[in-house]
Amino acid sequence: MAGISSLGAGSGIFSADLVDKLVNAERQPTELRLNRRENEAESKISAFGALRSALEALRTPLETLASSDGLKALTATSTNESVAAVNVDPATASRGSYSINVTQLAQAQSLASATFADTDTTTVGTGTLTFTVNGVSTDVTVDGSNNTLQGLADSINDSGAGLSAGIVDTGSGFRLVLSSDESGLQNAIQVSVADSDGNSTDGSGLSQFAFDGTASNLTETVAAQDALLEVNGIAVSRSSNNVENVVEGITFDIRSLGASTIKVERDPDEVAGRVQEFIDKYNALKDVINKASGYSAGSGSSGILSGDSTIRNIERDLRSAFTAIPAGMENSSVRTLADLGIKTDPGTGRLEFDDSVFKEKLESDPQAVTALLSEQNGTNGIAGQIEASIENYLASDGAISSRTEGLNRTLDDIQEQRDRLDLRMQTYRERLVAQFSAADSLISQLNSTGNYVSQQLAAIAPQQSSGKQ
């Protein structure tokens, strides 16, 4: 490259600009070919990325429909929610009607001490308090560091004994209040005392907090009690107002005394909404496929993945699932997706969904609908079959990953070819500069010789003229 800035100085013919033009002319055909290959590979990678995203989005509603629980959406209502509300687990609940009559609400027990003059000066005694709640006993030691009303309350709250302690200002003094963390008879509080004064049952020192059947030196302000109710005439008791495990999959939240009727029914709109989500995601996938592989009459060109085998295989597998009749359902009232109101528009390939047909089939023959779409006895329904097919394409060793990896290797190869092209063009440029420099030097020498000859001739010419005179 040395001397390229002075190239042509001797001849006026060979210049740096001429070298650049010759190098660019040599580079251009290869560079255009590499650019075309690179753009094509990058476009295909982008198209496969869009395809992967669309398949992943479709997989989500399929996972729901592939499970029998996905078709068991239930709705529950209460005729008197001020008495009882209801929550339903669709995986285990069944349709039914339940008459609820609440005769008693569960309560958490509360106990109160005698009145103290202050919270942080007057001592309350020393020793050990043992709190027993639901069969679990917890010791709290009271000594010189915590033998005030506030110190005792703080120690109880830090003990994790299944109860909380608070201090109430009555206006004429302060009382320690103990409350069970949970309601019900089984969570009633017992307090036994080992008083440092030697007497654990009298009303002085730490003994004043005893409440264990032997000594009841605390006042019960709220009694522990269970919730009592009748469900379809059957007596039920629970420690909580959140009544579980009376009816499988159903929880009654009782709020007041009285009666209410709970109805648990299938929710066809919810299930149809899940199918509609599948339809929407499939149509979005179809749009991606059409863009990547379809023909555009407007532009007169085909998509970047036109004719690609992966696209063809995906469409083939989906078409096969949409028209398949699962084994054992040949004589069923519901045999294919078309029987559920799911049909393919022959013009666009997109799915259409008549939810009224679906809800009618779901109401008249829910078992057949479930058998068609969902897993039964370890065998995938149509939703499960489509999901499994999608999983194969999305797997780390699946077709989409393999095609993307191959295209990335193509990009790596193109970059290597660009690097080699740069080296070749550098060598070519250096060769041109060397050749042009040599030619320029030769021409310069020839010009110099020509000038010398001309000078000599010019010198001789006057002498010849003088001789003639």
N, C-alpha and C positions, 0 to 999 in steps of 0.2 A: 504494500500500500504506500510505501515511502515514495515521495516524489509525485504523487497523483495530483497534488495541487498545481504543479508546474507542467503537467502533461500537456503536450501540444505547443509548448513555448517555442520549440525548435522548428515545427512544421506548420503550425496553425491548423492542422487537420485533426489530430487525435486529442480529445479533451476528456475531462472527468465526466462531463455530461453524457458523452458518447458511451463511456464505460457503463454508466448507470443504466442507460437505455438498453444496452446489449444484455446486461445482467438481468434486468427486469423482464425482458423478452424471453430469456432463457428460463426464468423462474415461473412466469405466469401460468403456463399450461399445467404444471405439476401443482402449483398452489391452488388454482381453481378447482382441480380435481379433489385435492385434500379438503378444501372448504366445503365442497358439495357433500363429500362423505361425512365430514364432521357435523354439518348441519342436519343431515339425514339421521345420523346416529343420535344426536342430542334430541331431535324431535321425537324419535322412537322411544327414547328413555322417558321423555316427558309424557308421551302417550301411555306407556306402560305404568307410569306413576299414577296417572289419572284413573287408569283401569283398576289398579290395586286399591286406590282410595274408594272407588265406587263399589268394588266387591266387599271391602271391609265394612262399608256402610250397610250393605245389604245383609251381611252376616248377622248384624245385631237383631233386627226383627225376626230373622229366621231362628235364632237361638231361643227366642220366646215361644214361637209357634211350634218348634220342634219338641218342646216339653208339654206334657199333658196339662201342667199347671197353667200354661199360657192360654188355654181355652176354658179355664175355670173361673173367670172373673165373676165376682159376686158383689152384690150391693145389699146393704142392710139398712133397715129403717126402724125407727121406734115411734110408736104412737104418742109417747109422752117422754120426751128427752129430759125433762126436769126430774123424772123419776129414774130413768135408766137410758143410757146411750149404749152403743154397741160397736165393737171393732171385729173385723173378720180377717182371718188368714185364708186366702183363697186356695192355698196348697192343701189344706186339710179340712176346710169347712164344707158343708153341704147345704143344699136348700132346706129351709124349714121355717116353721112358725112357732114362737115361744111366748107363752103368757107369763109375765113376771109380776110377782106381788112382793114388795119389799116391806118387811115388818120391823126391821131394826138395822141401823147403820153401824158399821164398825167404828170403834173409837180407840184412840191411843190414851193410855192412862197418864194422869198427871197427879203429882203429890206435892204438897206445900209444907214448909217448915213453920215453926213458930216465928214471931216477929223479933227482929234484931234492931238495935238502935242505929247501927251504921253498917257499912259494907266492908270497911278496910281497917278498922281499929279494934273492935270487939273480937276477942278470941272465941272460937267455937269448940275448942277441945282438940285433943290429939289422939292418935291411934290409927286404926285401919277400918275403912268402910269397904264392904264387899257387896257389889251390885250383881244381881243375878237376873238376866233377861233371856227368855227363851232357852233356858237350860245352860246358858253360858255365864260363868262367874268372872268378875274382874275386880281386882283389889286396887284401892286408892289409899295411899299412905298420907296421913295428915300430921304435919309436924310444925316446928316453929317457922317454916318458910311459907306455909299456906294455910295457917289455922285461923283465917278470917273468912267471912262469908264470900267475898270476891275470890280469895285464894282457893277456897274449896270448889266454887263454881268452875273456875278455870281448870283445876286439876281433873274434875269430872269430865269436862268437855274434851280434854286432851287424852282421856283414857281409852276411848273407843269402846265404851261399855254397852252400847246399844241404846243410850238415852242421852238427853241433853239437859243442861242445867242453866237456869237463868235467875235473875234477881228482880223481884217486883217491888216497886216503891208504892206502898199502900196509902201513903200520906201521913201515916202514924208510925211508920217503921218499915223495915225491909224483910222480905220473905224469900227464901230459896225455893225455887220451883223446879221439880224434876219431871221430865216428860219422855215417854217412850218414843224411840225413833219410828217404830212401826205400830200399827193398830192391832187389836185383837187380844183375846184372853191369853194366848201363849206368849205374848210380849209384855205381860204385866211385870212390874218392877218389884223386886224384893231387895231390901237393904239390911244386911246384918253388920254388927259392929263389934270390934275388939277395942274397947275404950281403955285408954291409958290409966284412967282413975280406978280401974278394977271392976267397975259395975257397968255392964254393957246393955242394960235394959231400962235403967232409970231415965229421967228426963233431963239430966245435966250432962255437961261435956259432950263428947261425940255421940253419946247414946241418944241424944234428942233427935238424931236423924235415922233411928232404927225403924224399919217397917218390914217385918219378916214373919208375921203371924204370932211370934212370941211377944214382941213389943211393937206397937203401932203408934210411934211418936210423931209421925208425919200425918198430915191430913190428906185424904184422897179427895181431890177436887173434881177430877173426871175419872169415871170408872172405865177400866178396860173392858171392851165388849166386842163380840164378833158380829159380822153382818149376817142377818137372818132373812131369807127370802124363800119364795116358792117358785119353782120353774115348772110350768105345766102341772101344778099341783104337788110337786115333789119338794119336800123340805130340804133346803141347802143352807149350810153355814160356812163362812169363810172369815179369815182374820182380816181381810182387806176389803174395801169397797170396790176394788178392781177384781171382779169375780172371774177366775179362769178355770178351765178344765171341767166345767159342768157339761158343756156341749163342745165337742172337739172342734177346734178352729175358731171358736167364738168367745169373746171376752165381753162380759157385761160390766159397764161402768155405772154403778148405782149411786144416786145422788140425793135421793130423799125417799120418804115413806110414800107408798102408793102403788098403783098398778100401771103396767104398760105392756103392749104387745110388740114383740120384736119379729120382723120378717126378714129372712135371708133369701134372696132370689138371684138367679143368674142375671148378669148384666150384659146383654147382647151388644149394646152400643160400645162398651169397653173392648170386647173381643173383636168386633168389627173394626174398631180403630186400630188394633194391632195388625190386622190383616191389611188395612189401608196403608199403614206404614210400610209394610212389605211391598205393596204395589208401587208406592211412591219411590222407594229405593231401587226397585227393579227397573222402573222406567228411567230413573236417573242413570243407571248403569247402561241401559239401552241407548240413551242419548250419547254417552261417552263412546260406546262401541260404534255407533253410526258416524260420529265425528271422526273417529280414528281410522275407520275402514270403509266407510261408505263413499258413494260417488256424488259429487256436487255438480248438478246440471248448470248452475250459475257460473261456476269457475271452470267447468269442464275438466276437473281433476279429481283424482281419488285420494282418500285419506292415507296418511303416512303408513298405516298398518294394513292397508288393503291387501287381501290375500294371505295375511299372516295366519299360520296354523293355530297359534294359541287362541286368537279371536274366534276362529272357526270352531275349535273344540269347545270353548266356553258356550257359544251359542247352541251347539249341538247338544251338549249335556243339559242345558236349561230347557230346550224344546222337548227333550226326551222326558224330563221330569214332569213337565206341564201336561203331557198327554198320557203319562203312565197310569196304569191301574194296578195298585198294590196287590200282592198275592193275598187271596182270601176275600177280596172285596168285589169279585166279579159280579155278584148278585146283590150287592149293597145298594141302598137308595142313593148313596153318595160314593161315586167311583173315581171321579177325576176332579181336578180343580174347576173345570167348567160347570160341574154340578153345584159348585159353591158360589157361582156367579163371577168366577175369575176367567176371563177370556182374552185371547190375543187379537188385536187389531191387525188383520192381514196386510193392511197398507203400510203401517208404521212399525209393526212388531212390538208395540207397547201393549201393556196389560190394561184391561178395563175391569172395573169391579162394581158389581151390582150388590150393594150391601143388604138390600131388602131380601134378595134370594139367600144370601149367606145367613142372615138372622133367622129366616124361616127354617132353613135346614138345621141350624144350631138348636132351635127350639123343638123341632119335631124329632130329630134323631141326633142328640149330642154325642152319643157314643160313636156313631159312624163318622161324624165330622172329626172327632178326636182321633179315631183310627186312621183316617186318611192323612191328616196333617202331622200327627205327633207320634212319639215312640210308643209302641205297644209290645209288651212281652219281649223287650230287648231288640225289637225290629224297628228301624227308622220309618217314619211316615215320609210324605213327600217333602215337608219342610226340612226334616233331618237329612234326607238324601241330597237336597240342594245344598244345604249347609256343608255336608261332608265333601261334596264336589268342590265347593268354593275353598274349603280348607286345603284341598290338594293343590289348587292353583296358587294359594297364598303362602304355602309352606316354604321354608328356607331353601328346600331343594325342589320346589315346584317350578312350573313352566315360566311364570312371570319372573321369578328370581333368576332362573337360568338365562332367559332372554336378556334381562337387564345386565347381568354379569358379562354376557357375550358382547353386548354393545359397549360396555365400559372398557372391555379389552380392545375393542375396535378403536375407541378414542385414544387409548394408550398407544396403539400401533400407529395411529395418525400422528400423534405427537412425536413419536420416534422418527417417522418419515420426515416431519418438519425439521427436526434437529439435523437429520442427514442432509436435507435440502439446504439448510443454512450453511453447513460445512462445505457442501459441493459448490454453492454459489460463492462462498468466500474464496475457495480455491480457483474457481473460474475467474473471479474478479482479479485475483492476484496474477493469474496467467495473462489476462488481457492487458493489465497495467505493464507487466514485463514485456509483452510483445509490442505494445504501443510505444513504450519508452524506447525500446531498441529501434523500432522503425522511425520514431521521432528523431533519435540520435543520428541515424543514418541519413535521413533527409536533411538534417541540420548540416551534416558533414558535406553532403552533396551540394547543398546551397552555398556552403562556405567555399567549396572548390569552384563552383560556378562563378561565384563572385570574384575569386582570384583570377580565373581565366579571363573573365570580362575586363578586369582591371589591366591585365597584361595586354590584351587585345587593344584596349583603349590607349595604352601607352605606346604601342607599336604604330597605331594608326597615324599619329601626327608625323612621325619620322618618314613614313611612306609618302605622305603628302609633300613634305619638303624635298624629297629626292626627285619628284616629278617636276618641280619647278626648275 
